[in-house]
Amino acid sequence: MIGKTGPLDSWLHDKASTRADLGLRRRTVAIRENSVDLASNDYLGLSRDPRVVAAAAEALHRYGAGSRASRLVTGTLSVHADLERALCDLTGQPAALVFSSGYAANTGLLTALGEADTLIVSDQHVHASLVDGARLSRAPVVISGHNNVEHVAQLLKERSQKRAIVVVESIYSMLGDHAPLKELAAVCELHGALLVVDEAHGIGVAGRGRGLAHQEGLAGHPNVVLTVTLSKALGAQGGAVLGSELLRDHLVNVARPFIFDTALAPASAAAATEACRIIVREPDLAERLHANGRVIAEVLGIEHALAAVQSVPIESPELALTTAETLRDRGILVGCFRPPSVPDGISRLRLTARANVELQALTDALSEVQDVITELGARPLGVVA
């Protein structure tokens, strides 16, 4: 039977051909260890911080490589409780529940809260995990214009459902723009809605590292629930939902990605705990990140985003991919995002301002980025003159 093809192979071949024709083929490539990293989500460089690594190693030796079961069987370890307390200390939220990934946290929260009498108002640019969580819930979903508070207010006012949940990110991963959280929280309070804020790109970045909700005075607000990932600024892996003790109890009993998944590996939990503590003690880490972000924007002539992500729009997906691959071959890693990953349909090079990249290494890398863009004719769209 080896060598024969069936209907699945034919279908997969057609799908692959379509992706290739559109310039949207993706593949996994092992990176060079000595590359200059302007692509990863390790915003503060904590994934290789000796203190974080030591905490992970200690937990690895103490608890083993895995948690061995779900949190509701034997998977809850003291290291998970430590992490949940550290997350609360970092964000100012009263309670936390840790999941095995940020994706699981987002899908778990929305499927646990969504019902037929609940309208989910989802920002046009939210992450796929929030989109999927909304789809998997039993709630009707409407899409609001990006960062459009007036549209959110209109949708909440006109709804027929008893309950409503507004879903946003604090800092958006493609454009690096901030959600108007204060205004959204006020609108939600006026219309009896819950505001869910994904702080995946806010933790370690905004509010001296404590997140945009904390910066905007919304920590502990009864109508605001946060989700976070542990795999970006915290340098580890996993995710969490932060809100009231009552919400935590509800998720423990209802959230399927929590109930039926093996608990977060202890080494990741311990690493994230130490990362939380470092951010609280060393708020200047976030400022170093922003200083590098200003350098990236100035050198490349793009608008500076108050985020780790600095985005360079490119005129075609093929040119964006070729530019990123050429830079990778020269030892410089930059992100390449193409449809459907980009909400506005514009392909982008995404450069990450990371706190632990030295200025000289950064400027040298950016000079190479400029050279490659010029060589390939990959004209950035709408750059600052």
Order of alpha helices (4+ residues) and beta strands (2+ residues): alpha-beta-alpha-alpha-beta-alpha-beta-alpha-beta-alpha-beta-alpha-beta-alpha-beta-beta-alpha-alpha-alpha-alpha-beta-alpha-beta-beta-alpha
